Amino acid sequence: QQSERVTAQQFVDLQQGQNAHEGFRRAHAKGICVTGEFRSNGSLTDYSNAAVFNKGAHPFVGRFSIAGNNPSAPDLKAPVRSLALSFATSAAQQWRIAMNTPPVMAVSDPHTFYQQIKAIQSGTIAEFFAEHPESADFIAWKDNYQPSGSFAAEQYHSINAFYLTKDNGDKQPVRWAMRPTVNVANTSFDGDDALQNELTERLTSGPVIFDWVFTLATSEDDENDPAVGWPESREQIVAGQIAINDWQKQLNGDCHEINYDPLVLPDGIEATRDPILRARSAAYAESYRRRAVEVFNGAFEEQQND
Ligand code: HEM
């Protein structure tokens, strides 16, 4: 059955909870800014006009985060870890990407996702899953997922599909993932900032590298449904590697004022009709508007004078 429709404001009200943390993102509130470059090998230029795929190095401003609305939450307790990237090849050609550790969502539309968040908050998620057969792929992932000891050792997924496009009208639906190049089963870091501290320590000895892997859908796959995984036999193309070189604390870092809106796309990448993408864009804008007003009104004045 179709869930009741919800607005971006209702989403953000629900996500921020009773006591909003002023000036912070209403979801993925705890994070760390990073910078680096995408070293493109040029292998996607047959599929897309996006300048980012031209062979060479393309800088980005990124952010590792954990899901949740609390900017001081314990890193190792979060069920989902995330990586966001922002490429700006020119003022008009920007690409904002926000990825999570699960490869799929548990539901296919925003209104049902709203009900899922309510179920998590009220402790009834088992009942929710029992009533939602479309959650099967998500649950299969969740049951096998072992959180690693490092942001560098997770695999981050686009979840939603997009089109790679060419000027001649060719359109290839894809999902992508950042595939880690290190294996870190556990960490010796503890405390609330274990993952951030592990990352900053790791970066003192060199960049953190991921392979950027694109999976090409066939006509058998529904690119508009983020809850259904695609068969492992689908063709994959490694477009190059992202290399993260440096970090900044989020409050004074370059990522803080970026809204990683998944509909900010350059020429050569287009949105699918997946309704979650529109809901994300609207909710991120609402969250951004709230935090921007609070920062303007002095939410961080004390911290910035430290
Ligand atoms: C309807 C579904 C969703 C809603 C309503 C939603 C909502 C939000 C909101 C309100 C923010 C804070 C934005 C800001 O203030 O800058 C956020 C951040 C984020 N979301 Fe979502 N989200 C949804 C689905 C997803 C999905 C499917 C993914 C992964 C592919 C995702 C990944 C992220 C990440 C990584 C961030 C943090 C980005 C950053 O570092 O700034 N979200 N989300």
Residues whose N, C-alpha, C, O or C-beta is under 5 A from the ligand:
A	BS01	HEM	F11 R25 R26 A27 H28 R63 S65 S82 L83 A84 A98 M99 N100 P110 F113 H157 S158 I159 I258 N259 Y260 I276 A279 R280 A283 Y284 S287 Y288
